[in-house]
């Protein structure tokens, strides 16, 4: 039979799981526009960045801004 301490531990584990999931989730990006979000170079319409460097720089800047 579970006591209050066991139930509290289970609740904390569930809370930690959801808290961690929130931290791991990538921010949603605006819709693709045909231009790189960072340098404005033309890209394929389905892409948002011209290369991986621009994507990484954009994501770092967004993280610093708290988005």
PyMOL Python script that loads the backbone (N, CA, C, O; Angstrom):
from pymol import cmd

cmd.read_pdbstr("""\
ATOM      1  N   UNK A   1       0.846  -1.176   0.000  1.00  0.00           N
ATOM      2  CA  UNK A   1       0.000   0.000   0.000  1.00  0.00           C
ATOM      3  C   UNK A   1       0.894   1.243   0.000  1.00  0.00           C
ATOM      4  O   UNK A   1       1.825   1.360   0.797  1.00  0.00           O
ATOM      5  N   UNK A   2       0.588   2.151  -0.903  1.00  0.00           N
ATOM      6  CA  UNK A   2       1.402   3.354  -1.047  1.00  0.00           C
ATOM      7  C   UNK A   2       1.028   4.368   0.023  1.00  0.00           C
ATOM      8  O   UNK A   2      -0.146   4.579   0.327  1.00  0.00           O
ATOM      9  N   UNK A   3       2.049   4.983   0.580  1.00  0.00           N
ATOM     10  CA  UNK A   3       1.779   6.036   1.546  1.00  0.00           C
ATOM     11  C   UNK A   3       1.955   7.401   0.867  1.00  0.00           C
ATOM     12  O   UNK A   3       2.252   7.474  -0.325  1.00  0.00           O
ATOM     13  N   UNK A   4       1.771   8.464   1.625  1.00  0.00           N
ATOM     14  CA  UNK A   4       1.841   9.815   1.065  1.00  0.00           C
ATOM     15  C   UNK A   4       3.195  10.118   0.444  1.00  0.00           C
ATOM     16  O   UNK A   4       3.263  10.805  -0.576  1.00  0.00           O
ATOM     17  N   UNK A   5       4.255   9.629   1.027  1.00  0.00           N
ATOM     18  CA  UNK A   5       5.602   9.887   0.489  1.00  0.00           C
ATOM     19  C   UNK A   5       5.779   9.201  -0.856  1.00  0.00           C
ATOM     20  O   UNK A   5       6.359   9.783  -1.772  1.00  0.00           O
ATOM     21  N   UNK A   6       5.285   7.966  -0.990  1.00  0.00           N
ATOM     22  CA  UNK A   6       5.365   7.264  -2.273  1.00  0.00           C
ATOM     23  C   UNK A   6       4.583   8.007  -3.353  1.00  0.00           C
ATOM     24  O   UNK A   6       5.073   8.183  -4.469  1.00  0.00           O
ATOM     25  N   UNK A   7       3.377   8.438  -3.024  1.00  0.00           N
ATOM     26  CA  UNK A   7       2.551   9.166  -3.998  1.00  0.00           C
ATOM     27  C   UNK A   7       3.195  10.493  -4.379  1.00  0.00           C
ATOM     28  O   UNK A   7       3.140  10.891  -5.543  1.00  0.00           O
ATOM     29  N   UNK A   8       3.795  11.173  -3.432  1.00  0.00           N
ATOM     30  CA  UNK A   8       4.472  12.440  -3.722  1.00  0.00           C
ATOM     31  C   UNK A   8       5.650  12.204  -4.670  1.00  0.00           C
ATOM     32  O   UNK A   8       5.880  12.993  -5.587  1.00  0.00           O
ATOM     33  N   UNK A   9       6.385  11.132  -4.451  1.00  0.00           N
ATOM     34  CA  UNK A   9       7.497  10.798  -5.335  1.00  0.00           C
ATOM     35  C   UNK A   9       7.023  10.489  -6.747  1.00  0.00           C
ATOM     36  O   UNK A   9       7.644  10.910  -7.722  1.00  0.00           O
ATOM     37  N   UNK A  10       5.917   9.751  -6.853  1.00  0.00           N
ATOM     38  CA  UNK A  10       5.349   9.454  -8.168  1.00  0.00           C
ATOM     39  C   UNK A  10       4.881  10.733  -8.864  1.00  0.00           C
ATOM     40  O   UNK A  10       5.122  10.911 -10.058  1.00  0.00           O
ATOM     41  N   UNK A  11       4.225  11.613  -8.135  1.00  0.00           N
ATOM     42  CA  UNK A  11       3.774  12.883  -8.707  1.00  0.00           C
ATOM     43  C   UNK A  11       4.955  13.728  -9.163  1.00  0.00           C
ATOM     44  O   UNK A  11       4.894  14.364 -10.215  1.00  0.00           O
ATOM     45  N   UNK A  12       6.015  13.739  -8.387  1.00  0.00           N
ATOM     46  CA  UNK A  12       7.199  14.517  -8.765  1.00  0.00           C
ATOM     47  C   UNK A  12       7.826  13.954 -10.028  1.00  0.00           C
ATOM     48  O   UNK A  12       8.275  14.715 -10.885  1.00  0.00           O
ATOM     49  N   UNK A  13       7.864  12.640 -10.158  1.00  0.00           N
ATOM     50  CA  UNK A  13       8.425  12.020 -11.356  1.00  0.00           C
ATOM     51  C   UNK A  13       7.616  12.394 -12.594  1.00  0.00           C
ATOM     52  O   UNK A  13       8.189  12.674 -13.646  1.00  0.00           O
ATOM     53  N   UNK A  14       6.300  12.402 -12.478  1.00  0.00           N
ATOM     54  CA  UNK A  14       5.437  12.798 -13.599  1.00  0.00           C
ATOM     55  C   UNK A  14       5.671  14.264 -13.942  1.00  0.00           C
ATOM     56  O   UNK A  14       5.795  14.613 -15.116  1.00  0.00           O
ATOM     57  N   UNK A  15       5.731  15.117 -12.939  1.00  0.00           N
ATOM     58  CA  UNK A  15       5.976  16.543 -13.155  1.00  0.00           C
ATOM     59  C   UNK A  15       7.322  16.763 -13.842  1.00  0.00           C
ATOM     60  O   UNK A  15       7.411  17.542 -14.791  1.00  0.00           O
ATOM     61  N   UNK A  16       8.366  16.087 -13.371  1.00  0.00           N
ATOM     62  CA  UNK A  16       9.701  16.222 -13.978  1.00  0.00           C
ATOM     63  C   UNK A  16       9.697  15.778 -15.428  1.00  0.00           C
ATOM     64  O   UNK A  16      10.353  16.394 -16.268  1.00  0.00           O
ATOM     65  N   UNK A  17       8.962  14.713 -15.731  1.00  0.00           N
ATOM     66  CA  UNK A  17       8.879  14.210 -17.103  1.00  0.00           C
ATOM     67  C   UNK A  17       8.284  15.283 -18.021  1.00  0.00           C
ATOM     68  O   UNK A  17       8.830  15.544 -19.093  1.00  0.00           O
ATOM     69  N   UNK A  18       7.191  15.900 -17.619  1.00  0.00           N
ATOM     70  CA  UNK A  18       6.560  16.918 -18.450  1.00  0.00           C
ATOM     71  C   UNK A  18       7.399  18.184 -18.517  1.00  0.00           C
ATOM     72  O   UNK A  18       7.430  18.843 -19.556  1.00  0.00           O
ATOM     73  N   UNK A  19       8.068  18.532 -17.450  1.00  0.00           N
ATOM     74  CA  UNK A  19       8.946  19.695 -17.444  1.00  0.00           C
ATOM     75  C   UNK A  19      10.096  19.485 -18.424  1.00  0.00           C
ATOM     76  O   UNK A  19      10.441  20.396 -19.178  1.00  0.00           O
ATOM     77  N   UNK A  20      10.684  18.309 -18.420  1.00  0.00           N
ATOM     78  CA  UNK A  20      11.784  17.992 -19.327  1.00  0.00           C
ATOM     79  C   UNK A  20      11.311  18.011 -20.777  1.00  0.00           C
ATOM     80  O   UNK A  20      12.030  18.504 -21.647  1.00  0.00           O
ATOM     81  N   UNK A  21      10.137  17.495 -21.053  1.00  0.00           N
ATOM     82  CA  UNK A  21       9.604  17.499 -22.411  1.00  0.00           C
ATOM     83  C   UNK A  21       9.449  18.928 -22.915  1.00  0.00           C
ATOM     84  O   UNK A  21       9.698  19.198 -24.090  1.00  0.00           O
ATOM     85  N   UNK A  22       9.049  19.830 -22.061  1.00  0.00           N
ATOM     86  CA  UNK A  22       8.896  21.228 -22.450  1.00  0.00           C
ATOM     87  C   UNK A  22      10.217  21.872 -22.795  1.00  0.00           C
ATOM     88  O   UNK A  22      10.261  22.757 -23.649  1.00  0.00           O
ATOM     89  N   UNK A  23      11.280  21.462 -22.166  1.00  0.00           N
ATOM     90  CA  UNK A  23      12.605  22.026 -22.440  1.00  0.00           C
ATOM     91  C   UNK A  23      13.193  21.490 -23.738  1.00  0.00           C
ATOM     92  O   UNK A  23      13.962  22.180 -24.406  1.00  0.00           O
ATOM     93  N   UNK A  24      12.837  20.279 -24.090  1.00  0.00           N
ATOM     94  CA  UNK A  24      13.420  19.637 -25.248  1.00  0.00           C
ATOM     95  C   UNK A  24      12.736  20.079 -26.538  1.00  0.00           C
ATOM     96  O   UNK A  24      13.354  20.059 -27.603  1.00  0.00           O
ATOM     97  N   UNK A  25      11.492  20.471 -26.458  1.00  0.00           N
ATOM     98  CA  UNK A  25      10.724  20.835 -27.642  1.00  0.00           C
ATOM     99  C   UNK A  25      11.359  22.011 -28.364  1.00  0.00           C
ATOM    100  O   UNK A  25      11.701  23.016 -27.741  1.00  0.00           O
ATOM    101  N   UNK A  26      11.519  21.887 -29.688  1.00  0.00           N
ATOM    102  CA  UNK A  26      12.076  22.967 -30.481  1.00  0.00           C
ATOM    103  C   UNK A  26      11.003  24.017 -30.727  1.00  0.00           C
ATOM    104  O   UNK A  26       9.826  23.693 -30.886  1.00  0.00           O
ATOM    105  N   UNK A  27      11.414  25.255 -30.757  1.00  0.00           N
ATOM    106  CA  UNK A  27      10.416  26.295 -31.041  1.00  0.00           C
ATOM    107  C   UNK A  27       9.884  26.165 -32.459  1.00  0.00           C
ATOM    108  O   UNK A  27      10.602  25.754 -33.371  1.00  0.00           O
ATOM    109  N   UNK A  28       8.623  26.520 -32.630  1.00  0.00           N
ATOM    110  CA  UNK A  28       8.040  26.474 -33.955  1.00  0.00           C
ATOM    111  C   UNK A  28       8.525  27.671 -34.761  1.00  0.00           C
ATOM    112  O   UNK A  28       8.648  28.780 -34.242  1.00  0.00           O
ATOM    113  N   UNK A  29       8.796  27.428 -36.027  1.00  0.00           N
ATOM    114  CA  UNK A  29       9.279  28.479 -36.907  1.00  0.00           C
ATOM    115  C   UNK A  29       8.136  29.021 -37.739  1.00  0.00           C
ATOM    116  O   UNK A  29       7.166  28.312 -38.006  1.00  0.00           O
ATOM    117  N   UNK A  30       8.243  30.266 -38.147  1.00  0.00           N
ATOM    118  CA  UNK A  30       7.239  30.808 -39.066  1.00  0.00           C
ATOM    119  C   UNK A  30       7.263  30.040 -40.385  1.00  0.00           C
ATOM    120  O   UNK A  30       8.204  29.293 -40.654  1.00  0.00           O
ATOM    121  N   UNK A  31       6.253  30.219 -41.187  1.00  0.00           N
ATOM    122  CA  UNK A  31       6.158  29.524 -42.472  1.00  0.00           C
ATOM    123  C   UNK A  31       7.307  29.927 -43.386  1.00  0.00           C
ATOM    124  O   UNK A  31       7.805  31.051 -43.324  1.00  0.00           O
ATOM    125  N   UNK A  32       7.718  28.993 -44.232  1.00  0.00           N
ATOM    126  CA  UNK A  32       8.787  29.255 -45.200  1.00  0.00           C
ATOM    127  C   UNK A  32       8.352  30.357 -46.165  1.00  0.00           C
ATOM    128  O   UNK A  32       7.191  30.425 -46.567  1.00  0.00           O
ATOM    129  N   UNK A  33       9.303  31.217 -46.528  1.00  0.00           N
ATOM    130  CA  UNK A  33       8.995  32.355 -47.396  1.00  0.00           C
ATOM    131  C   UNK A  33       9.741  32.326 -48.718  1.00  0.00           C
ATOM    132  O   UNK A  33       9.508  33.180 -49.573  1.00  0.00           O
ATOM    133  N   UNK A  34      10.643  31.352 -48.906  1.00  0.00           N
ATOM    134  CA  UNK A  34      11.463  31.315 -50.107  1.00  0.00           C
ATOM    135  C   UNK A  34      12.791  32.030 -49.917  1.00  0.00           C
ATOM    136  O   UNK A  34      13.618  32.072 -50.827  1.00  0.00           O
ATOM    137  N   UNK A  35      12.994  32.598 -48.715  1.00  0.00           N
ATOM    138  CA  UNK A  35      14.257  33.248 -48.370  1.00  0.00           C
ATOM    139  C   UNK A  35      14.738  32.707 -47.036  1.00  0.00           C
ATOM    140  O   UNK A  35      13.936  32.340 -46.177  1.00  0.00           O
ATOM    141  N   UNK A  36      16.054  32.661 -46.870  1.00  0.00           N
ATOM    142  CA  UNK A  36      16.650  32.233 -45.605  1.00  0.00           C
ATOM    143  C   UNK A  36      16.207  33.196 -44.508  1.00  0.00           C
ATOM    144  O   UNK A  36      16.254  34.412 -44.694  1.00  0.00           O
ATOM    145  N   UNK A  37      15.781  32.665 -43.378  1.00  0.00           N
ATOM    146  CA  UNK A  37      15.336  33.512 -42.269  1.00  0.00           C
ATOM    147  C   UNK A  37      16.450  34.406 -41.744  1.00  0.00           C
ATOM    148  O   UNK A  37      16.184  35.481 -41.207  1.00  0.00           O
ATOM    149  N   UNK A  38      17.701  33.965 -41.897  1.00  0.00           N
ATOM    150  CA  UNK A  38      18.809  34.718 -41.322  1.00  0.00           C
ATOM    151  C   UNK A  38      19.423  35.693 -42.318  1.00  0.00           C
ATOM    152  O   UNK A  38      19.511  36.889 -42.037  1.00  0.00           O
ATOM    153  N   UNK A  39      19.847  35.200 -43.473  1.00  0.00           N
ATOM    154  CA  UNK A  39      20.607  36.048 -44.399  1.00  0.00           C
ATOM    155  C   UNK A  39      19.798  36.523 -45.604  1.00  0.00           C
ATOM    156  O   UNK A  39      20.295  37.299 -46.420  1.00  0.00           O
ATOM    157  N   UNK A  40      18.569  36.065 -45.716  1.00  0.00           N
ATOM    158  CA  UNK A  40      17.660  36.468 -46.793  1.00  0.00           C
ATOM    159  C   UNK A  40      18.055  35.974 -48.181  1.00  0.00           C
ATOM    160  O   UNK A  40      17.536  36.475 -49.178  1.00  0.00           O
ATOM    161  N   UNK A  41      18.970  34.995 -48.268  1.00  0.00           N
ATOM    162  CA  UNK A  41      19.324  34.387 -49.555  1.00  0.00           C
ATOM    163  C   UNK A  41      18.127  33.569 -50.051  1.00  0.00           C
ATOM    164  O   UNK A  41      17.401  32.996 -49.239  1.00  0.00           O
ATOM    165  N   UNK A  42      17.910  33.503 -51.367  1.00  0.00           N
ATOM    166  CA  UNK A  42      16.816  32.671 -51.888  1.00  0.00           C
ATOM    167  C   UNK A  42      17.056  31.189 -51.584  1.00  0.00           C
ATOM    168  O   UNK A  42      18.177  30.694 -51.710  1.00  0.00           O
ATOM    169  N   UNK A  43      16.004  30.496 -51.188  1.00  0.00           N
ATOM    170  CA  UNK A  43      16.065  29.057 -50.913  1.00  0.00           C
ATOM    171  C   UNK A  43      14.842  28.393 -51.534  1.00  0.00           C
ATOM    172  O   UNK A  43      13.910  29.076 -51.958  1.00  0.00           O
ATOM    173  N   UNK A  44      14.845  27.071 -51.588  1.00  0.00           N
ATOM    174  CA  UNK A  44      13.668  26.354 -52.056  1.00  0.00           C
ATOM    175  C   UNK A  44      12.487  26.704 -51.163  1.00  0.00           C
ATOM    176  O   UNK A  44      12.674  26.961 -49.974  1.00  0.00           O
ATOM    177  N   UNK A  45      11.304  26.720 -51.698  1.00  0.00           N
ATOM    178  CA  UNK A  45      10.140  27.182 -50.930  1.00  0.00           C
ATOM    179  C   UNK A  45       9.873  26.362 -49.678  1.00  0.00           C
ATOM    180  O   UNK A  45       9.314  26.891 -48.717  1.00  0.00           O
ATOM    181  N   UNK A  46      10.247  25.105 -49.654  1.00  0.00           N
ATOM    182  CA  UNK A  46       9.996  24.265 -48.482  1.00  0.00           C
ATOM    183  C   UNK A  46      11.044  24.458 -47.389  1.00  0.00           C
ATOM    184  O   UNK A  46      10.863  23.983 -46.268  1.00  0.00           O
ATOM    185  N   UNK A  47      12.131  25.145 -47.703  1.00  0.00           N
ATOM    186  CA  UNK A  47      13.204  25.343 -46.730  1.00  0.00           C
ATOM    187  C   UNK A  47      13.074  26.706 -46.063  1.00  0.00           C
ATOM    188  O   UNK A  47      12.442  27.622 -46.590  1.00  0.00           O
ATOM    189  N   UNK A  48      13.691  26.813 -44.883  1.00  0.00           N
ATOM    190  CA  UNK A  48      13.676  28.083 -44.155  1.00  0.00           C
ATOM    191  C   UNK A  48      15.063  28.702 -44.045  1.00  0.00           C
ATOM    192  O   UNK A  48      15.197  29.883 -43.724  1.00  0.00           O
ATOM    193  N   UNK A  49      16.101  27.899 -44.314  1.00  0.00           N
ATOM    194  CA  UNK A  49      17.481  28.358 -44.198  1.00  0.00           C
ATOM    195  C   UNK A  49      18.266  27.905 -45.415  1.00  0.00           C
ATOM    196  O   UNK A  49      17.960  26.871 -46.010  1.00  0.00           O
ATOM    197  N   UNK A  50      19.289  28.687 -45.789  1.00  0.00           N
ATOM    198  CA  UNK A  50      20.099  28.325 -46.952  1.00  0.00           C
ATOM    199  C   UNK A  50      21.091  27.219 -46.615  1.00  0.00           C
ATOM    200  O   UNK A  50      21.465  26.442 -47.493  1.00  0.00           O
ATOM    201  N   UNK A  51      21.524  27.136 -45.356  1.00  0.00           N
ATOM    202  CA  UNK A  51      22.433  26.065 -44.945  1.00  0.00           C
ATOM    203  C   UNK A  51      22.337  25.852 -43.439  1.00  0.00           C
ATOM    204  O   UNK A  51      21.621  26.565 -42.735  1.00  0.00           O
ATOM    205  N   UNK A  52      23.072  24.859 -42.969  1.00  0.00           N
ATOM    206  CA  UNK A  52      23.021  24.485 -41.551  1.00  0.00           C
ATOM    207  C   UNK A  52      23.602  25.583 -40.652  1.00  0.00           C
ATOM    208  O   UNK A  52      23.139  25.776 -39.528  1.00  0.00           O
ATOM    209  N   UNK A  53      24.610  26.298 -41.146  1.00  0.00           N
ATOM    210  CA  UNK A  53      25.199  27.379 -40.345  1.00  0.00           C
ATOM    211  C   UNK A  53      24.176  28.464 -40.040  1.00  0.00           C
ATOM    212  O   UNK A  53      24.074  28.918 -38.900  1.00  0.00           O
ATOM    213  N   UNK A  54      23.418  28.883 -41.047  1.00  0.00           N
ATOM    214  CA  UNK A  54      22.391  29.907 -40.828  1.00  0.00           C
ATOM    215  C   UNK A  54      21.322  29.398 -39.858  1.00  0.00           C
ATOM    216  O   UNK A  54      20.854  30.144 -38.997  1.00  0.00           O
ATOM    217  N   UNK A  55      20.945  28.151 -39.996  1.00  0.00           N
ATOM    218  CA  UNK A  55      19.936  27.592 -39.099  1.00  0.00           C
ATOM    219  C   UNK A  55      20.441  27.595 -37.658  1.00  0.00           C
ATOM    220  O   UNK A  55      19.710  27.985 -36.747  1.00  0.00           O
ATOM    221  N   UNK A  56      21.685  27.162 -37.446  1.00  0.00           N
ATOM    222  CA  UNK A  56      22.249  27.123 -36.094  1.00  0.00           C
ATOM    223  C   UNK A  56      22.360  28.518 -35.494  1.00  0.00           C
ATOM    224  O   UNK A  56      22.040  28.722 -34.323  1.00  0.00           O
ATOM    225  N   UNK A  57      22.813  29.477 -36.297  1.00  0.00           N
ATOM    226  CA  UNK A  57      22.923  30.858 -35.813  1.00  0.00           C
ATOM    227  C   UNK A  57      21.555  31.424 -35.456  1.00  0.00           C
ATOM    228  O   UNK A  57      21.410  32.092 -34.433  1.00  0.00           O
ATOM    229  N   UNK A  58      20.550  31.162 -36.290  1.00  0.00           N
ATOM    230  CA  UNK A  58      19.192  31.638 -36.032  1.00  0.00           C
ATOM    231  C   UNK A  58      18.666  31.043 -34.721  1.00  0.00           C
ATOM    232  O   UNK A  58      18.109  31.761 -33.891  1.00  0.00           O
ATOM    233  N   UNK A  59      18.843  29.739 -34.538  1.00  0.00           N
ATOM    234  CA  UNK A  59      18.359  29.081 -33.323  1.00  0.00           C
ATOM    235  C   UNK A  59      19.059  29.616 -32.082  1.00  0.00           C
ATOM    236  O   UNK A  59      18.420  29.796 -31.045  1.00  0.00           O
ATOM    237  N   UNK A  60      20.381  29.877 -32.172  1.00  0.00           N
ATOM    238  CA  UNK A  60      21.102  30.451 -31.026  1.00  0.00           C
ATOM    239  C   UNK A  60      20.562  31.839 -30.694  1.00  0.00           C
ATOM    240  O   UNK A  60      20.352  32.161 -29.525  1.00  0.00           O
ATOM    241  N   UNK A  61      20.338  32.655 -31.710  1.00  0.00           N
ATOM    242  CA  UNK A  61      19.807  34.005 -31.480  1.00  0.00           C
ATOM    243  C   UNK A  61      18.424  33.956 -30.839  1.00  0.00           C
ATOM    244  O   UNK A  61      18.119  34.756 -29.954  1.00  0.00           O
ATOM    245  N   UNK A  62      17.594  33.024 -31.281  1.00  0.00           N
ATOM    246  CA  UNK A  62      16.266  32.893 -30.699  1.00  0.00           C
ATOM    247  C   UNK A  62      16.334  32.451 -29.254  1.00  0.00           C
ATOM    248  O   UNK A  62      15.542  32.898 -28.424  1.00  0.00           O
ATOM    249  N   UNK A  63      17.276  31.575 -28.951  1.00  0.00           N
ATOM    250  CA  UNK A  63      17.445  31.098 -27.569  1.00  0.00           C
ATOM    251  C   UNK A  63      17.869  32.248 -26.659  1.00  0.00           C
ATOM    252  O   UNK A  63      17.379  32.372 -25.536  1.00  0.00           O
ATOM    253  N   UNK A  64      18.783  33.092 -27.151  1.00  0.00           N
ATOM    254  CA  UNK A  64      19.251  34.246 -26.370  1.00  0.00           C
ATOM    255  C   UNK A  64      18.085  35.206 -26.114  1.00  0.00           C
ATOM    256  O   UNK A  64      17.973  35.785 -25.034  1.00  0.00           O
ATOM    257  N   UNK A  65      17.230  35.366 -27.108  1.00  0.00           N
ATOM    258  CA  UNK A  65      16.076  36.271 -26.977  1.00  0.00           C
ATOM    259  C   UNK A  65      14.963  35.665 -26.130  1.00  0.00           C
ATOM    260  O   UNK A  65      14.005  36.353 -25.777  1.00  0.00           O
ATOM    261  N   UNK A  66      15.084  34.388 -25.807  1.00  0.00           N
ATOM    262  CA  UNK A  66      14.091  33.733 -24.966  1.00  0.00           C
ATOM    263  C   UNK A  66      12.863  33.281 -25.732  1.00  0.00           C
ATOM    264  O   UNK A  66      11.781  33.166 -25.156  1.00  0.00           O
ATOM    265  N   UNK A  67      13.014  33.025 -27.009  1.00  0.00           N
ATOM    266  CA  UNK A  67      11.868  32.576 -27.824  1.00  0.00           C
ATOM    267  C   UNK A  67      11.945  31.114 -28.080  1.00  0.00           C
ATOM    268  O   UNK A  67      11.072  30.557 -28.746  1.00  0.00           O
TER     269      UNK A  67
END
""", "prot")
cmd.dss("prot")
cmd.show_as("cartoon", "prot")
cmd.util.cbc("prot")
cmd.orient("prot")
